[in-house]
């Protein structure tokens, strides 16, 4: 791996308050801290709900911190 690279895996289950169908999500991401207080991050998010098509989201971010 490269110095400053972080892998970001996550799993989630969401139950809506109105007793609707539960949703399931998988997240995978990678963050590269290029310089102090600055990173580039990419995420892939897949969410599923019973009786509905799965959704995929791709997200790319540039973050700066004070």
C-alpha positions in Angstrom: 0.0 0.0 0.0 0.9 3.6 -0.3 1.8 5.7 2.7 -1.2 7.6 4.0 -3.8 5.3 2.3 -6.7 4.1 4.5 -9.3 1.5 3.6 -12.8 2.2 4.9 -15.2 -0.9 4.9 -18.6 -0.7 6.5 -21.9 -2.6 6.7 -25.2 -1.1 7.8 -28.8 -2.2 8.4 -31.5 0.5 8.5 -35.0 0.0 9.9 -37.3 2.9 9.2 -39.4 4.2 12.1 -42.7 3.6 10.3 -42.1 -0.2 10.2 -41.3 -0.2 6.5 -38.9 -2.8 5.0 -35.4 -2.8 6.4 -32.6 -1.7 4.1 -29.1 -3.2 4.0 -26.0 -1.3 2.9 -22.4 -2.1 2.1 -19.8 0.7 2.0 -16.2 0.5 0.7 -13.9 3.4 0.4 -10.3 4.5 0.2 -8.8 7.7 1.6 -5.4 9.0 0.6 -3.9 11.6 2.9 -1.7 13.5 0.4 -0.5 16.3 2.7 -1.2 17.2 6.3 -4.8 18.4 6.6 -5.7 17.3 3.0 -7.1 14.1 1.6 -8.7 12.5 -1.5 -11.5 10.0 -0.8 -13.5 7.7 -3.0 -16.5 5.6 -1.8 -18.7 2.9 -3.3 -22.1 2.4 -1.6 -24.6 -0.4 -2.4 -28.0 -0.4 -0.8 -30.8 -3.0 -1.1 -34.4 -3.0 0.0 -36.7 -6.0 -0.4 -38.9 -5.8 -3.5 -36.9 -2.9 -5.0 -33.9 -2.7 -7.2 -30.5 -2.2 -5.5 -28.9 1.3 -5.7 -25.2 2.0 -6.3 -23.6 5.3 -5.5 -20.1 6.4 -6.3 -18.7 9.4 -4.4 -15.4 11.2 -4.9 -14.3 13.9 -2.4 -11.5 16.3 -1.8 -11.3 17.3 1.9 -9.3 20.0 3.6 -9.1 20.3 7.4 -8.2 23.3 9.5 
